[in-house]
Structure formats: structure tokens, C-alpha cells
């Protein structure tokens, strides 16, 4: 069972990595010293996780949606959405190893056809999982 310190550290990591809080803000929020937050950050590699999180397509999409809402409400945008979109595209292209949804779908269709010939009962179960996987990829990769 995780102790109070472990739970505080997990919460602090979440605030830093996912919510973008500063170390000072986290220290004030959970009532620990900035030195403690700094040590946790260094010991657990929070900075690398934060950078990866900020560059994820899901995070970029969330930022753009927030900006769209501001513009829709007649407020000014805090960012250059066009520049952010271009940067996101470059990051995706440099990501390497990413396979398009279309390519994944085509391979899974071929696999499903092959499996239907080999083991129809198993193939029908796998087809359901393949569909779930495709939906997951669409959701994650946008």
C-alpha cells in the first residue's frame, strides 16, 4: 500500500507532467518544500516525461481546442495556432515508426482473411479485437 509520501509524490508528478504546474506552485499546493519537489523531479525524470507529454498529438489537440474556445468566445488567442499546427506536423513526421491507420487497417484485413481460413472461431474473436485496436489508434493518434 502506498504511503502518504508516495501519494503526494504521484500527485506532484501528475501536476508537473500533465497539468504544467511550476515546482513552486506544486510545493504551495501540496504543502511541501520546493527542494523536495525539485528532488522528486530530478530523481524520477519528470522533465523528460513533461516534454514528451507536451509534444504528444493529444496534448497539442487539447491546446488547440482550448484556443478555439477562446476565439469562439471573442477572446484573443494566447498562441499562434498555425505555427503550433506546423510544429505538430513536423514532430509527427520525425516520430518515425508511426504507421498510418489505413496501413494498419489493410494489414489487419489481410490477417483476418488468413485467420478465417485457418481457424474461423478464433478469427471472429480476433476481428473484434482488431476493430477495438483500430478505434484506439484513431483516438490516440487523432
C-alpha positions as CSV (number, residue, x, y, z in Angstrom):
1,X,0.0,0.0,0.0
2,X,1.4,3.4,-1.0
3,X,2.1,5.7,1.9
4,X,1.1,9.4,2.2
5,X,4.5,10.5,0.8
6,X,4.2,8.2,-2.3
7,X,0.7,9.5,-3.0
8,X,1.9,13.1,-2.6
9,X,4.8,12.4,-5.0
10,X,2.4,10.8,-7.5
11,X,0.1,13.8,-7.3
12,X,3.0,16.2,-7.7
13,X,4.3,14.3,-10.7
14,X,0.8,14.5,-12.3
15,X,0.6,18.2,-11.7
16,X,4.0,18.8,-13.1
17,X,3.9,16.5,-16.1
18,X,0.3,16.6,-17.2
19,X,-1.0,19.9,-15.8
20,X,2.1,22.1,-16.4
21,X,2.3,23.4,-12.8
22,X,5.6,25.0,-11.7
23,X,7.6,23.5,-9.0
24,X,6.7,26.4,-6.7
25,X,3.0,26.1,-7.4
26,X,3.1,22.4,-6.6
27,X,5.1,23.0,-3.4
28,X,2.5,25.6,-2.3
29,X,-0.4,23.4,-3.4
30,X,0.6,20.2,-1.6
31,X,2.5,21.9,1.2
32,X,6.0,20.5,0.7
33,X,9.2,22.4,0.1
34,X,10.3,23.4,-3.4
35,X,13.6,21.5,-2.6
36,X,11.5,18.3,-2.2
37,X,9.7,18.9,-5.4
38,X,13.0,19.5,-7.2
39,X,14.4,16.3,-5.8
40,X,11.4,14.3,-6.9
41,X,11.5,15.9,-10.3
42,X,15.2,15.0,-10.8
43,X,15.1,11.5,-9.3
44,X,12.1,10.4,-11.3
45,X,12.8,12.0,-14.7
46,X,9.7,14.3,-14.7
47,X,11.2,16.8,-17.2
48,X,11.6,14.2,-20.0
49,X,8.0,13.0,-19.3
50,X,6.7,16.5,-19.4
51,X,8.4,17.3,-22.7
52,X,7.1,14.1,-24.2
53,X,3.6,14.9,-22.9
54,X,3.6,18.4,-24.2
55,X,4.6,17.2,-27.7
56,X,2.0,14.5,-27.9
57,X,-0.7,14.9,-30.5
58,X,-3.4,14.6,-27.9
59,X,-1.9,17.5,-25.8
60,X,-1.4,19.6,-28.9
61,X,-5.0,18.9,-29.9
62,X,-6.2,19.9,-26.4
63,X,-4.3,23.1,-26.6
64,X,-5.8,23.9,-29.9
65,X,-9.3,23.2,-28.7
66,X,-8.8,25.5,-25.7
67,X,-7.6,28.2,-28.1
68,X,-10.6,27.6,-30.4
69,X,-12.9,28.0,-27.5
70,X,-11.3,31.3,-26.5
71,X,-11.6,32.6,-30.1
72,X,-15.2,31.4,-30.3
73,X,-16.0,33.4,-27.1
74,X,-14.5,36.5,-28.6
75,X,-11.3,36.4,-26.6
76,X,-7.8,36.7,-28.0
77,X,-5.7,33.6,-28.6
78,X,-2.6,33.1,-26.4
79,X,-0.7,31.2,-29.1
80,X,-0.1,31.2,-32.8
81,X,-2.3,28.2,-33.7
82,X,-1.0,27.9,-37.2
83,X,2.6,27.8,-36.1
84,X,1.7,25.2,-33.4
85,X,0.0,23.1,-36.0
86,X,3.0,23.2,-38.3
87,X,5.3,22.2,-35.5
88,X,3.0,19.3,-34.5
89,X,3.1,18.0,-38.1
90,X,6.9,18.1,-38.1
91,X,7.0,16.2,-34.8
92,X,4.7,13.5,-36.1
93,X,6.8,13.2,-39.3
94,X,10.0,13.0,-37.3
95,X,8.4,10.5,-34.9
96,X,9.4,7.6,-37.1
97,X,8.0,4.2,-36.8
98,X,4.4,5.5,-37.0
99,X,2.2,3.7,-39.3
100,X,-0.9,5.2,-40.8
101,X,-4.3,4.0,-39.7
102,X,-5.0,3.0,-43.3
103,X,-1.9,0.8,-43.4
104,X,-2.8,-0.9,-40.1
105,X,-6.3,-1.5,-41.3
106,X,-5.1,-3.1,-44.6
107,X,-2.7,-5.4,-42.7
108,X,-5.4,-6.4,-40.2
109,X,-7.9,-7.1,-43.0
110,X,-5.3,-9.4,-44.7
111,X,-4.6,-11.1,-41.3
112,X,-8.3,-11.6,-40.7
113,X,-8.8,-13.2,-44.1
114,X,-5.9,-15.6,-43.5
115,X,-7.2,-16.4,-40.0
116,X,-10.7,-17.1,-41.3
117,X,-9.2,-19.8,-43.5
118,X,-7.1,-21.3,-40.7
119,X,-9.3,-21.0,-37.6
120,X,-12.7,-19.3,-38.1
121,X,-13.8,-19.3,-34.5
122,X,-10.5,-17.7,-33.3
123,X,-10.6,-15.3,-36.3
124,X,-14.1,-14.0,-35.3
125,X,-12.8,-13.2,-31.8
126,X,-9.7,-11.5,-33.2
127,X,-11.6,-9.4,-35.7
128,X,-13.5,-7.8,-32.7
129,X,-10.1,-7.0,-31.1
130,X,-8.7,-5.7,-34.3
131,X,-11.6,-3.2,-34.6
132,X,-11.1,-2.1,-31.0
133,X,-7.4,-1.7,-31.7
134,X,-8.2,0.5,-34.7
135,X,-10.6,2.6,-32.7
136,X,-7.9,3.0,-30.0
137,X,-5.3,4.1,-32.6
138,X,-7.7,6.6,-34.1
139,X,-8.4,8.1,-30.7
140,X,-4.8,8.2,-29.6
141,X,-3.2,9.3,-32.9
142,X,-6.1,11.6,-33.9
